Amino acid sequence: MMSRGNTVDVENITTELQAVRRGVDRFGNIDNILSILKCEKRKQMTQCGQDAFLIKAICECYKNDNYHRDIVLMSLGLLSGYSYKQIATIGERQEAFLLKTNYLMLNSRSKVKDFSAANKVECSRLKNTLSHVEEDWLNKLASYLVEIDDIENYVDDIDKKYAIKEKGKIVKVIFPTPTYAKGEGTRYTIELILRELMDVKRHVYYLCEKVKLSLPIAGATMVLFFGVFLIGQNWPFKFQSDSLDNTQEAKAPETRMVDKDGNKSTTGGLEINTKYIKLDDDSNEDAPQVQNNKIANVDEY
């Protein structure tokens, strides 16, 4: 893609995306976005075509970041289960998203991990924070859109994973499913590790460029901070080792014996006195009878 946009275009598209998010005039706002991009085919586009265009753009813009992809899709009502046709207002979509997904669990900076257990003040703060996140990443989407080199071909070439076509026209939009629905513990744990590692990488370069630290020193510093973070999160990577106090000296197998008078004896397996009768599972005929509990179960010896 060749750069064809400017700061004004990005700002104007961001404004229109914010309006789509709020549900002001969905069809008109998306048409304005396509107009800014100088797309002539917008005049023939249906609402299904507009939605498919945005879904394609979001999925390609965030192709390596499912976490923020889901947030942007939800904010514009294009995520399965959070469609603008099902949940009209952004506030309701946010509440449903915070309740049904692992967004808070994935967010290492959020002290609240369960939206259903949050009080009124916390709920308001969490929704406000999510709104700021949405605004930031909608701006990134706008920056991506202005970099599309051939917008006419882009809106025509809609993959079947985004929409169903009949006779060349989009008749049904396929809303992407949420990546991190609740119950996917291992998946979001891995995602959290990767996200934190990316944060470490970003901060390392910041230290190198702004603080003028050498790369090895900056890297070592951030690895240390990352380790402290894991400890603070009670990370579930626990290594167990046997205590030295529990270590037992290896011994030769003992042979348990009993004499004819019912007296117990053991040997280290080196020599067996013939006056003893060995108590094997297969030779119980010669074993003395248990009397007055003098001979206990062999397993208890």
N, C-alpha and C positions, 0 to 999 in steps of 0.2 A: 504494500500500500504506500502511496505517496502522500505526503502531507498536503492537505488542501484546505484546511480549516484555519481559523484564527481565534483569538481569545474571545472576541465578541460572539462568534458563532457558538462556542462552548458555553458561554454564559446564557445565551438565549435558549439553547437546547436544554440546558439544566433547568431553567425556569419552566419550560414546557413540560419536562419530565416531572417536576414537582407538582405541576397542575394535574397531570395524569394520575399521579400518586394520590392526590386529594379527591379525584373524581369530579373535577370542575366541569370539563367538557372533553371527555375522553377522545372522541373521534376528531374533534376540532384541534385539540392539542397535538395529537400524533400527526395530523395533517400539516400542522405548522412546523413540526420537526422535519418532515420530509420536504417541506418547502424551503427551509433553511439549507437543507442538503441539496437543493436544486433537483429534486426528483420529479420528473414530468409524469411518471406513471402513477403518481399519487392520486391523480384525478379519477383513475379507474379502480382504485383500491377499495375493497370492502373493509368492514371492521375486522373480519377474520384475517384478511391480508395484513392489516396493520398490526394485529396482535402477533401473528406469525413472524413478521419482520422484527418486532421488538424481542420476542423470545429468541430468535436466531442471534440477534446482536448481543443479547445478554449472555447467552451460553458460550458464544465465541469470545466475548470480551473477558469472561471469567472461566475460561476452559480449564484452568489449573487451580481454580479456587472455588470449590463447591460451597464453601461456607458463605462467602459473600454473594455468590451467584444466587443462592436461595433467598438471601435477605432482599436483594434487588428485585427478584421475581415476585416475592411476596409483597413488597412495597407497591408494585405496579399492578397487583392482582392477577399475576400470570403464573402462579405456582399452584399445582394441583392441591385441592383442599382449601385454598385461600384465594380462589378466583374472585374477581370483582363482580362476577355474576352471582356468586354465592354469598360473599361478604362484601357489602358495598363500601363501608367506611374503613379508612386506614386504621383508626383506633381499634376497631373490632378485629381486623386482621392481625394487628400487632399482638393483641391479647391472646388470640388463638395460637399464634406462632410461638409466643413465649411459653404457653401451656403445653403444647403438643410436641415441641422439638427440644433438642438438646442444646439450643443456642446458649443458655446460661451456663450449662456444664462446660461447653467449649470455650466460653469466655473466661479466661484465667483471671481477668481483672474484676469480675463480678463476685461480690461477696455473697449475694443471694443466688442459690443454685436451683431453687424450686419456686417458680412463680406462684403456684397455688398456695404456698405457705407464706407469701409476702403480705405485709400489711398495706394499707391504702397508700401511705406515703411512699413506700418502697415500690409499689406497682406503678405509681405515677413517675417516679424517678427512672425506673427501668424502661418504661415506654418512651420517656423523653430522651434517654440515652440511645435507644434503638433508632429514634427519629434522626438524631445527629449522624449515626452510622449510615443510615439510608441516604441522607443528603450527600455525605462525602462520596459514597460509592456510585450514586447517580451522576455525580460530576465526572467520575472516571468513565462511566458509560458514555457521557456526552463527548468526552475527549476521544473515545474510540470511534464514535459515529462520524466525527468530522474528518477522520483519517481514511474513511472508505473511499477508494479511488473511483470505482465504477458503481455508483448507487443504483443505476437503472438495472444492471445485471444482478446486483445484490438482492434487490427486492423480488426479482424474478426467480432466482435460484434458491428456492426454499426446500430444504431437505425433508424427506418423508418423516423424519423423526420429530419435526416441528409442526407438520400439518399434513392433512389429506387433501389431495387434489382430484378433481373430476373435470375432464376436458380442459385441462390447463388452468382451472380456477380453484382457489382454496375454498373448500366447503366446510372444513372442520379443523380446529386448532388443537394441537396436543400439548397440554400443559405439563411441564416437567414435574416429576414427583420429588418431594423433599428428600434430601440426602441423609439428614440426621434426625429421623424420627426417634422418639424415646424408645429405649430398649436395646440400642446398638452400642453397648458399652465399649467393646474392644475398638470399634471403628472410631468413635469420637476420641478415645484415648490416644490412638495413633495420630489422628488429625491434630489434637492439641500439642503433641510432641513436635510435629512438623511445623506448626504455626509458631511455637516458641523458638524453635531453631532458626526460623526465618527472621524472627525478631532479633535474635542474637546476631545473625549475619548483618542485619541492617545497622544495629548499634555499633558493631565492630567498625564498619566503614565510616560511621559518623565520628567515632573516636579518632580514626586515622586522619580524616579530612579536617575536622573542626578543632580537635584538641592536639593534633599533630603528634599522636603517639605512633610508634612503629607498629606494623601489622602483628607481629608475634605478641607484643605486650597488650595490644588492644584485644586480640583474640583470647589471650589467657585471662584477661580481666572479665570479659563477657562470659566465658565458660564458667568462671567462678560464680558470677551472679546467677547464671542459669542453674548451677548446682544448688545454690541457696534457695532459688525458686522451687525446685523440686522438693527440697526438704520441707519448705513452708507449705507445700501442697499435700504433704503426707503421701508422697508418691508410692504407688504399690509395687515398687521393685525392691523387695526385701530379700536379703541374702541370709540364709541360716547356716550356722555351723555348729557342730556338736561341741559341747563344753568339754574341757579337759577333765573336769570332775566326773563326767559320765563315761569316760573312756575306760574300758575294761581290758585287763591283760588277757591275752589269748591263752587258753588252757587246752590241754589234751582232753579229748572226750572221755568222760568218766563212764565206767561200767558199774551199774548198781547191782549189788548182790545181797543175798540174804541167806543165812546159814539155816541149818535144820532146826535150830532152836528159835528161829524168828529174829535173830539179830541182824541189823543192817550193816553193810560195809560197802565201800567204794574203792576202786583202783583207778589208776591213771591209764589203764589199758596195757600196762607193761607185763604184769604177771597175775594170773588168776589162780587162787587157791582152790584146789579140787574139792575142798569141803563145802565150798559155796555153790549154791544153785543159782544160775543166771536167770533173771526174770525177763524173758523175751515175750513178745506178744504171741509168738507161735508155740511157746512151750510152757503153758500155764499148768500142765498136769502135775509137775513135780513141785510146784510152789506150795508153801505151807498155807494152811487156812488162816484167815484173818480172825484173831481172837482178841477180844477186849481192846480193839482198836490199836493193837501193838504194831501192826503193819499197815501203813497208810497206802493210798494210791501211789503207784510208782512215779507218776508225773509230779508228785509233790516233793519228792526227795531232793 
